[in-house]
Amino acid sequence: MGELIHVVEDDEDIRFIVEYILIESGYRVESSSNVKDFYKSLEISIPDLILLDVMLPDGNGIDICRDLREKETTRDVKIIIMSAHAAEKAVLEEACSDDFISKPFDLDNLLRHVKRFFPA
């Protein structure tokens, strides 16, 4: 493995747990708690997958997702939207994301979603 996953999540507890389970599963992980830091990190490295929360303190995950799809450097990056609002699933997937996971989520289920993009 060794694929790079970027977790964009403002809730520190969720971010820590997701980072931990991904690292334990062999992935390289970067994380941001806000949009500003996320975009700064993209100047340094482009991840293979982004786990993107919808509600962030300084932006909206839907807008970020659409923006990433419009940029040449990030348009092919896989994106999994994370949201507590399951009703948004169809809209989010249609708008930009490759997958959706409803919060709160089971960690095994999260890993299943991630592994779909990185076949062994």
Buried (B, 14 or more C-beta within 10 A) or exposed (E): EEBBBBBBBBBEEBBEBBBEBBEEBEBBBBBBBBBEEBBEBBEEEBBBBBBBBBBBEEBEBBBBBEBBBEEEEBEEBBBBBBBEEEEBBEBBBEBBBBBBBBBEBEBEEBBEBBEEBBEE
